[in-house]
Amino acid sequence: MTYVFGDIHGCLHSFNTLIELLSPGADDVVVTLGDYVDRGPASKGVIDRLLQLQEEINLVTLRGNHEIMMEEARKGPLPHHFGSSMEGSKRWLPTEVVH
């Protein structure tokens, strides 16, 4: 079975509950569609959990716009429109597999 979900946004408890309910086995694949950080209380916990799960299950992680914006912010100030409208989407990088 392949399970696909996204927009975890720092909600570690909900993410752990979902993984527990899915109980992915050796033949299953879990694909997460990005947006692991921001909004929820445990962004770092979500990232740590994803790293742990990569060692335990077949996990494919994709970067979302929140991860891309965080990476871009490390380089310096973001344009005021980055990610806030469709105009800003021209500056977004394509989502790609991150391991």
C-alpha positions as CSV (number, residue, x, y, z in Angstrom):
1,M,0.0,0.0,0.0
2,T,1.1,3.6,-0.7
3,Y,0.1,6.3,1.8
4,V,0.4,9.9,0.8
5,F,-0.2,12.9,3.0
6,G,1.1,16.4,3.6
7,D,0.9,19.7,5.5
8,I,2.1,18.4,8.9
9,H,3.1,21.9,9.9
10,G,4.8,21.1,13.2
11,C,1.9,19.0,14.5
12,L,4.1,16.1,15.9
13,H,1.3,14.5,18.0
14,S,-1.1,14.3,15.0
15,F,1.7,13.0,12.7
16,N,2.7,10.3,15.2
17,T,-1.0,9.3,15.6
18,L,-1.3,9.0,11.8
19,I,1.8,6.8,11.5
20,E,0.6,4.7,14.4
21,L,-2.9,4.2,12.7
22,L,-1.3,3.5,9.3
23,S,1.2,1.1,10.9
24,P,3.2,0.8,7.6
25,G,4.8,-2.5,7.0
26,A,7.8,-3.5,5.0
27,D,5.9,-3.5,1.7
28,D,4.3,-0.1,2.3
29,V,5.5,3.3,1.1
30,V,4.7,6.5,3.0
31,V,5.0,9.7,0.9
32,T,5.0,13.0,2.7
33,L,4.3,16.1,0.6
34,G,6.2,18.7,2.5
35,D,5.2,21.6,4.7
36,Y,6.6,19.9,7.8
37,V,7.4,23.2,9.6
38,D,5.6,26.3,10.8
39,R,2.3,26.9,12.5
40,G,2.3,23.9,14.9
41,P,4.2,23.7,18.2
42,A,6.9,21.1,17.2
43,S,8.5,21.7,13.8
44,K,11.9,20.4,15.0
45,G,10.1,17.3,16.4
46,V,8.5,16.6,13.1
47,I,11.8,16.9,11.3
48,D,13.5,14.6,13.8
49,R,10.7,12.1,13.5
50,L,11.0,12.0,9.7
51,L,14.7,11.4,10.0
52,Q,14.0,8.5,12.4
53,L,11.3,7.1,10.2
54,Q,13.6,7.0,7.2
55,E,15.6,4.4,9.1
56,E,12.4,2.3,9.9
57,I,10.0,2.4,6.9
58,N,9.9,3.1,3.2
59,L,9.6,6.9,3.4
60,V,9.7,9.4,0.6
61,T,9.9,13.1,1.7
62,L,9.2,16.0,-0.6
63,R,10.0,19.6,0.2
64,G,7.1,22.0,0.4
65,N,7.0,25.7,0.0
66,H,7.6,26.3,3.8
67,E,10.8,24.3,3.6
68,I,11.9,26.2,0.5
69,M,11.1,29.5,2.1
70,M,13.1,28.5,5.2
71,E,16.1,27.6,3.1
72,E,15.8,30.9,1.1
73,A,15.6,32.9,4.4
74,R,19.0,31.5,5.4
75,K,20.4,33.3,2.3
76,G,19.0,36.7,3.3
77,P,15.8,38.7,3.3
78,L,13.0,37.3,1.2
79,P,11.1,39.4,-1.3
80,H,7.9,40.7,0.3
81,H,5.7,38.7,-2.1
82,F,7.6,35.4,-1.8
83,G,5.0,32.7,-1.2
84,S,2.2,35.1,-0.5
85,S,0.4,35.0,-3.8
86,M,0.4,33.5,-7.2
87,E,2.9,36.2,-8.3
88,G,5.4,34.8,-5.8
89,S,5.0,31.3,-7.2
90,K,7.3,32.3,-10.1
91,R,10.1,32.4,-7.5
92,W,9.3,29.0,-5.9
93,L,11.7,26.2,-6.7
94,P,10.1,22.9,-7.8
95,T,9.4,20.4,-5.1
96,E,12.0,17.6,-5.1
97,V,12.8,14.5,-3.2
98,V,15.0,15.1,-0.2
99,H,16.8,12.3,1.7
